[in-house]
Amino acid sequence: MGDRRLLSPELVQETTEKIKIIKKMMKATQSRQKAYADKHRMPLKFTRGDKVFLKVSPMKGVVCTGD
Protein backbone atom coordinates (compact mmCIF):
# COMPACT_ATOMS: atom_id res chain seq x y z
CA MET A 1 0.00 0.00 0.00
CA GLY A 2 2.83 2.43 0.67
CA ASP A 3 3.77 4.80 3.47
CA ARG A 4 0.48 6.64 3.46
CA ARG A 5 -0.91 7.26 6.96
CA LEU A 6 -4.58 7.65 7.70
CA LEU A 7 -4.18 10.45 10.26
CA SER A 8 -1.07 12.54 9.97
CA PRO A 9 -0.21 14.93 12.83
CA GLU A 10 -0.76 17.88 10.49
CA LEU A 11 -4.29 16.73 9.68
CA VAL A 12 -5.09 16.29 13.37
CA GLN A 13 -3.68 19.76 14.18
CA GLU A 14 -5.64 21.38 11.33
CA THR A 15 -8.87 19.66 12.37
CA THR A 16 -8.37 20.72 16.00
CA GLU A 17 -7.85 24.35 14.96
CA LYS A 18 -10.97 24.31 12.78
CA ILE A 19 -13.02 22.87 15.65
CA LYS A 20 -11.79 25.70 17.92
CA ILE A 21 -12.80 28.30 15.31
CA ILE A 22 -16.23 26.71 14.87
CA LYS A 23 -16.82 26.65 18.65
CA LYS A 24 -15.79 30.31 18.91
CA MET A 25 -18.16 31.30 16.09
CA MET A 26 -21.03 29.29 17.62
CA LYS A 27 -20.51 30.95 21.00
CA ALA A 28 -20.57 34.41 19.39
CA THR A 29 -23.76 33.55 17.48
CA GLN A 30 -25.48 32.21 20.60
CA SER A 31 -24.47 35.33 22.52
CA ARG A 32 -25.89 37.56 19.78
CA GLN A 33 -29.16 35.59 19.69
CA LYS A 34 -29.46 35.77 23.50
CA ALA A 35 -28.90 39.53 23.47
CA TYR A 36 -31.58 39.94 20.79
CA ALA A 37 -34.07 37.75 22.68
CA ASP A 38 -33.39 39.48 26.00
CA LYS A 39 -34.05 42.86 24.40
CA HIS A 40 -37.54 41.77 23.32
CA ARG A 41 -38.43 39.82 26.47
CA MET A 42 -40.54 41.68 29.01
CA PRO A 43 -40.67 40.58 32.65
CA LEU A 44 -44.17 39.71 33.88
CA LYS A 45 -45.34 41.15 37.18
CA PHE A 46 -48.62 40.18 38.79
CA THR A 47 -50.28 41.47 41.90
CA ARG A 48 -53.03 39.93 43.96
CA GLY A 49 -56.37 40.48 42.23
CA ASP A 50 -55.02 40.67 38.67
CA LYS A 51 -57.08 38.77 36.13
CA VAL A 52 -55.07 36.53 33.80
CA PHE A 53 -55.81 34.01 31.07
CA LEU A 54 -54.43 30.52 31.55
CA LYS A 55 -53.87 28.14 28.68
CA VAL A 56 -54.52 24.56 29.76
CA SER A 57 -53.57 21.67 27.50
CA PRO A 58 -54.95 18.19 28.12
CA MET A 59 -52.36 15.64 29.15
CA LYS A 60 -51.90 12.57 26.97
CA GLY A 61 -53.07 9.30 28.45
CA VAL A 62 -55.07 10.83 31.32
CA VAL A 63 -58.65 9.68 31.58
CA CYS A 64 -61.04 12.01 33.39
CA THR A 65 -64.12 10.56 35.04
CA GLY A 66 -67.08 12.66 36.09
CA ASP A 67 -67.21 11.56 39.76
Secondary structure, DSSP 4 states (H G I P E B T S, - for coil): --S--SS-HHHHHHHHHHHHHHHHHHHHHHHHHHHHHHHH-------TT--------PPTT------
